Amino acid sequence: MKKRLPLDRYPFLVRPLTKEEGGGYLVEFPDFPGVISDGETPEEAIRNGRDALQAALLTMKEFGDPLPKPSRGTSASGQWRQRVPRSLHARLVARARQEGVSLNTLAATLLAEGLGRREGPGRNR
């Protein structure tokens, strides 16, 4: 039985790229310096980033290099509960359905996109 790669365990950062950088969005993995990808949308950047991470992990396994343990802050488990008005919940569910993604994926993407816009390129994260 093949052991699955732990792609979902590694944190990633998404930020918008400036026009000078080519536009779109960049995804990077702090646990793997140099493993980056981009896409026209945050969703595309994340999908492409997962492909890049998978290639990096497979290469590390091929050469017998140990995979780093996923970094996690002591207070950042990657989960929380958020109460929102029913009307907002309904709008988010409709948007997720329209885009063909889960509500969780949509919410994570919108949060990452918003943080990227707020922080802007070149600012400390």
C-alpha positions in Angstrom: 0.0 0.0 0.0 1.4 3.4 -1.0 1.8 5.9 1.8 0.1 9.3 0.9 2.2 12.4 1.0 1.2 14.8 3.9 0.4 17.8 1.6 -2.5 19.1 3.7 -0.3 19.3 6.8 2.1 22.0 5.6 1.0 25.6 6.0 1.2 28.0 3.0 0.9 31.7 2.4 -0.9 33.4 -0.5 -0.3 36.9 -1.7 -1.3 39.0 -4.7 1.5 39.7 -7.1 2.0 43.3 -8.4 1.8 44.1 -12.1 5.6 44.3 -12.1 5.7 40.8 -10.8 3.3 39.6 -13.5 0.0 39.8 -11.6 -2.0 37.0 -10.2 -1.2 35.3 -6.9 1.8 33.7 -5.4 1.7 30.7 -3.0 4.7 29.8 -0.9 5.5 27.2 1.8 7.5 28.4 4.8 8.6 24.9 5.6 10.1 24.5 2.1 12.1 27.6 1.0 12.0 27.9 -2.7 8.8 25.8 -3.2 6.5 28.4 -4.7 3.9 28.7 -7.4 1.5 31.1 -8.8 -1.9 31.4 -10.6 -4.3 33.9 -12.0 -6.6 33.4 -9.0 -5.9 32.4 -5.3 -7.5 29.0 -6.0 -5.3 28.3 -9.0 -2.2 29.4 -7.1 -3.1 27.0 -4.3 -3.7 24.1 -6.7 -0.5 24.8 -8.5 1.3 25.2 -5.2 0.1 21.7 -4.1 1.6 20.3 -7.3 4.9 22.1 -6.6 4.9 20.8 -3.0 4.1 17.3 -4.1 7.0 17.4 -6.6 9.3 18.6 -3.8 8.2 15.9 -1.4 8.6 13.2 -4.0 12.1 14.4 -4.9 13.1 14.4 -1.2 11.7 10.9 -0.7 13.5 9.7 -3.9 16.9 11.0 -2.6 16.2 9.7 1.0 16.0 13.2 2.5 13.9 13.4 5.6 10.6 15.4 5.3 10.5 18.3 7.7 7.7 18.2 10.3 5.0 20.7 9.5 5.5 24.0 11.4 2.7 25.0 13.7 2.5 27.8 16.1 1.4 26.8 19.6 -1.8 28.7 19.2 -2.5 28.1 15.5 -4.2 24.8 15.0 -5.7 25.7 11.7 -9.2 25.5 13.0 -11.7 27.8 14.8 -15.4 28.3 14.9 -16.9 31.5 13.6 -20.5 32.6 14.0 -21.8 34.8 11.2 -25.2 36.2 10.4 -27.4 33.7 8.5 -27.6 36.1 5.5 -23.8 36.1 5.2 -23.7 32.3 5.6 -26.2 31.9 2.8 -24.2 34.2 0.5 -21.0 32.3 1.2 -22.7 28.9 0.6 -24.1 30.2 -2.7 -20.7 31.6 -3.8 -18.9 28.4 -2.9 -21.5 26.4 -4.9 -21.2 28.8 -7.9 -17.4 28.4 -7.8 -17.5 24.7 -7.3 -15.5 24.6 -4.1 -16.3 23.8 -0.5 -17.4 26.5 1.9 -14.1 25.9 3.8 -12.0 26.4 0.7 -13.9 29.5 -0.2 -13.5 31.0 3.3 -9.8 30.2 3.5 -9.2 31.7 0.1 -11.1 34.9 0.8 -9.2 35.3 4.1 -5.9 34.7 2.4 -6.7 37.1 -0.4 -7.8 39.7 2.1 -4.7 39.4 4.1 -2.6 39.6 1.0 -4.3 42.8 -0.1 -4.0 44.3 3.4 -0.4 43.4 3.8 0.6 44.2 0.2 3.7 43.1 -1.6 7.0 43.5 0.2 5.5 44.1 3.6 6.3 41.9 6.5 3.8 39.1 7.3 
